């Protein structure tokens, strides 16, 4: 015990002495010899700098030289593509650009472009609850799959998602006695699954039947991007409302009577937010819903087929050549889709250049290489110079890999690109595609 007390006293004396020395040093105007002066505080000035319009203009010869080795990688398999100068729209490199190819999720570039061109960017969807007969309330779908069954305060998968919990709170506040819940899916018509889709993809997490009432994109695990989906999304959404209201009766399907009293409503995030969520996470359900929303807004049928037609017609009306395009869906899930690289590149050049300013907001939704979304685990920063500089939409199916996006070169020039690979494993093809895009980042290209 004596030694312990002595040790504590010695340590205390050392501490007091250290403080005294430190105070003397702090009070002194001069530092002891050999000690460098304290550096000035770092000033943080976060800002977004526009790309200079005077950046050196790349040349086709320069681009070809820069990517010559990367495009010969056997892992690319059957490879086509196109690269353009976003500022001028000039094509700088191409290989089979007009050949229609399976785009996989690069088809979402078409859907996003059409939606942004034809719909108000602040457009929102409103999901409502109306009063039925004998204590029943009817949940009316508006085509918003971002509606969430997550409780208040919990995270949601989609950005600023409306909540079923808020609908329940409004119903209780209105004092409406509820004995049962029904769901109304009459806002959409036609088949809920495209004939070319594989129903096994529901359990696989790629799709859910496209009804006008879907919660959390149909995910069984609301926050898991790759969660299996439910086979009956509208009824599942109704069950979430019934649970929130403490109602145990089975949920039924019923069309709300005309003039029924509305007792609750929630609204989606703006169109731009929903488009960018769709691109960032390559969300098939949201892509299909957006296309149906587009068709209905243009006076067409609120169906999957109507959505596909609306995408094609909108882009044709805006001057894009759709003559070589075959679309069976708006998400890229179908192998029957065929899109040439030249169209994908022109859409991306339009969004990133001066010709299509309405499409520009989708650049914010493109995944960032080694940073966000479906590119978060691609473009190794230790080996690929495109990390952090490439923004691109990915596309992957068995034997199909595609990458469409933009990159700012070291000279400050923005290039658009569409790269399409087929016939090889995506595990091999995707790094090869990333290498091509990464080479463009290093490109002076003059």
N, C-alpha and C positions, 0 to 999 in steps of 0.2 A: 504493500500500500504506500510506503514511504517513497519508493522509486516512482510509483505512478504519480504521486503528488508533485515530486520534483520535475518529472517530465512535463506535466501540464503547466507548471510555472514557467519552465524554460521556453516552451512553445508560446506561451502568452507573451513573454518578454520579446521573443523574436518577432511576433506579430506586431506588437506595439512599435518596435524599432523600425520595422518595414514601413508601417504607416507614416511614421515621422519622416523617414527618408523620402517617401513618395510625396508627402506634403511639401517638404523643402524643395524637391525638384520641380513640383508644380508651381511653387511660388517664385521660383527663380526665373529671371528673364533669359538666362544663358544656360544652354545644355552642356553637360560635361563633354570634353573632347571625344570625337569618334562616334557620337550618337547623331544620326541624321535627323534633320528637322521633321516635324510632323507634316505629313502631306495634306494638301488642301482637300476638303470634303468633295466627294464626287457629286456632280450635279446631274440629276436624271431628267431627261427631256424626251419622254416618249412621244412619238409622232409617226404619222403615216406619210411617207414621201411618194409623190407621184412619179411614175416612170418617165424619164426624160424623152421628149419627142425627138431629141437630137442625138439619141444613142446611135452608134454606127450601124448602118444597114447591113444585114447579113447577105451573103450571096449563096446561090445554089451550090457552087463549087465548094465553098467553105463548109456548108452543112454536110455535103456528101463526104468530104474528107474527114470530118470529125466523127461521123457515125459509121464509117466504112467497115471497121472491124466488128463493131457491136451487132450490126444487122446481118452479119454472116454466121452468127451463132446458130448451130444446128438445133438448139433447144427451142428456137422460134418456130420450127416446123414450117407449115405453110403460112408465109408471112406476107402481109400487105400493110400499107400505111401511107400517110401523107403528113408533111410538116410545112407550116406556113408562117409568114411574118404577120403577126396580129395587126400591126399598124397599117400595113399596105394591103394585106390580104393576098399577097403574092405567094404562090406555091414555091417552096425552096427544095423540096425533095418528095418523091413519091415512088411507090412500087406497087403496081396493080391496084391503084386507088379506086377504080370504078367497079371492081369485082365485088358482087354482093357476098357478104360473109355473115356467119352467125355472130351477132354482137354481144351475146350474153347481156349483162347488166348495163353495157354501154347504150342499150336502147333507152335507158332512163334519161340520157342526154336529150333525146328527141322529145320525151314527155315533159321534161323540165322546160325546154325551150318553148314548146307550144303553149304550156300553161302561162309562162311569164309574158309571152307575146299577146295572148288573147284575154287574160283575166286581170282584173284590178289587183295590184300587188298587196293591197290591204284587205282583200276579200276574206271573210270569215264564214264559218259554217255554224249553225245554231242547232243544237240537239235539245228537244223539248219533251216535257211530260205533260200529258193532258188527262183530264178526268173522264173515266168511262162510267159504266153503270155498276150499281151494287158494290160500291167500295173499291172498284178497280181503277188503277192508273195505268196509262199506256205510254211507254217510252218510245218516242218517234225518232228513228235514225235519220240523220241528214247527210250521211256519207262521210263522216269524220272518224277514221280509225284511230285518231290520236286520243279520243275520249278514254279516260283512265279510271279503272276501278281501284286505284291506289287511294288509301285514306288521306285525309288532310294532313299536310306536313310531311308526308312521305315523298321520296323522289319519284319521278315519272320518267319513262323512257323518252318520250317525245318532249320537245321544248314547250314550256308553258301550256301543258295539256289541260283541257277542261276535265272536271272530275264528277263521277257519279255521286261521290259523297256530298258535293255541293247541291246536286239535284235533290238528294234525300233531305238535306237540311232545309231547302226551300219548301219542300212538300210538308215537312213537319211544322214549319213556321206558318204555313197557310192554314194549318189546322184541319187538313183533309184526312178523314179516317180511311185507311188503306187496308183492304183485306186480300188483294191479289194484284199482281203485276202482269201486264201483257206487253209485247213488243210489236212495233209497226215497222216493217221493212219495205213499205210500198214506194219509197223514194227511188229505189232501184228496180230494174226489170231485167228479165232474161236470165240465162244460166249464170250461176255464181262461180263456176270454174270453166276455164277455157278447155276446149276439147283436146288440146295438145299438152296440157299439164298432166303430171303424174300425181294421183291422189296421195301417194306415199310421201309427197313433199309436205303435206300438212303435218304429219308426225315428225317429218324431218326438219321442220322449222322454217321452210321457205315460203309458205303461203297458207292462207286460210280462205274459205269460201268468201267471195267478195259480196257482202251484204251491206245495206246502207247503215246498219248498226253493228259496230265492232268496237270492242274496248281493248286498249293496249296492243293494237295491231293483231289481236287474236292470240297473243302469247300466253301460254299457261303460266310461265314465270315472267311477270311484267317487266322486269329490268334486265332480263337476259336476252341479248341480241339474237342469239341462236336457239332460243327456247322452242320446243315443239308448240304447234298452234292448235287451237280448238277446232273441231269440225262443225260446230254450230255457234258461230260468234254472236249472233243476235240474241238467242236465248240465253247464252252465257252472260251477256251484258245485262239482260233483264234479271237474271238470278243475282247479279251483284247489287242491283238496285233493291231487290227484294230483301236481301241480307242486310243492307244498310238501313232498311225500314223495319226490320224485325218481322217480316212476313214469311210464313212457311208454305204458302200455297204454291202449287206448280206454276211455272211461267208458261204462258200460252202466246201464240202469234195471232194478232188481230189488227185490222186496219182501223185507225181512229176515225170516229164519225166526224163529219164535217161540222165545223163550228164548235168543236169540243173546247171546254175551258182549259187554257194553259195554266199550270200551277208552278212550273219550274223550267228553267232553261240555262244552258251554258254554251259558251262560244269557243270556237277553236282559236288557235294562233293565226296570224295573218298568213296569206298564201305564200309569201316569200319564205317565212319560217318553215312552213310545211314542206315546200319544195327543197329547201336546204337540208332538212332532216332526212328526206328521201334520198338525196344524193350522198350525204355523209355516211349513212349506214346502209346504203343500197337496199332500201326497204321496199320489197316487192308489193306488199299490201298497200302501202301509202301511194306507190306509183300508180297502181290500178285505180285506186279511189280518186286520185287527182285527174286521171284521164276521163273518168265518168263525170266528175264535176265539170270538166271542160266541155264535154259533149252536151250536158244539160244546159249549161250557160249559153251555148251557141244554138240552142233550140233542137238539139238532136236527142236520141233516146238515151236514157240514163242506164246504160248497159255496158258490159265489157266491149262488145263489138262497136257500140257507139263511141266509146272512148278511143279505141284504135283509129276509127275513121276521123274523129275530131283532131287527133294528133297529126295525122297525115294531111288532112285538109288545111289545117292552120299553117303548117310549114309550107305547103304548096302556095297558099295565098300570100305568104311573105317572101316568095321568090326562091325558095330552096328546091332543088331538083329532087323529087321523090320518085322519079320514074323507075329506078332500080331497087326500090325499097319494098320489101314484103314484111308486114307486121301482123302477128297473131295476138300480141299482147302489148301492154305499155311498160312492162317491167323488165323484159328480156329473159324471162324464165323459159320461154318456148324456144326449142331448137328450130322451129319453123320460121323464125324471124331471120331476115336477110337485109343487111345494111352495108353499103360500101364505105370504105374509110374516108373517101373524099367528102361525104356528107357530114360525118362526125367531125372532121377537121374544120369544115366550113362553119358549122354551128359553133364550135369552140372559138374560131377566129372572130366570128361575129360577136360573140359575148365578150371577148377580151379586147377587141378592136373598136373602131368608131362606128361600125355599120349597124349594130343592133343593141343600142343602149338598154332596151327593155329586158334583154337577156342577161345583162351584166350581173345582177344580184346572185345568179347561180354560181358565180366564181367563189363566193363566200362559203358555199356548201360543199365544194369539191374537197375531198380528203387531202390533207397535207402530208407529203412524203415524210415518213418516220415521225409523224406527229399526231394525226387525228384519223378517226373513222377507219375505213377499210385499208388505209395505207399506214396505219400506226405501226405495224410490225414489218414494214417493207422499207427499202432504201437504207441499208445499214450506213449510218453516218461515218463509220471508220473507213468505208470503201467506196461509197457512192456519193459523188458531189451533188447529186440532186436532192439529197436530204434537206428538208426545210424549204427548198426552192421550187419543187415540183408540186403542182396541184392537179389532181387527175381523178377521173371516175374509173373505177376498176370494173372488170367484167370477168366472171369465171363460171364455166360449166365444165363438165367432164370433156376433156380434149379441146377446150376453147378458153382462150385468155385474151383479154383486150384491155387497152389503157388509152384513154382520151383526156387531154388536159392542156395545161400551159406550163411554161417554165421561163423564168427570167435569166438570160445569159449573163456572164460576167461583165459584158459590155452594157448591161442594162436594157437589152432589147427583149421583148416578150415574144416567144414563139408558141404557136399552137401546134398540137400534134394529135394524130389518131393512129394507134398501132394495134394490129389485129393478128393474133397467132392462133393456129389450129393444128390438130394432129399430134400434139405432144402433151405430156402431163403438165397441168398448171404449176405443180411444184418446181418444174424445170423452166417453164415458159415465163413465169412471172418475174424471176430475177433477170432473165434475158431482156424482157421488155423494160424493166427498171434501168438496166444498163444503157439502153438506147436513150431513154429520157435523161438519164444522168449525164451522158456525154454532151447533150445539148446545153446543159448548165455551164459546162466548161468552154462552150463554143464562142469564139470571136466570130468565126464563120465568115471571114472576109477573104 
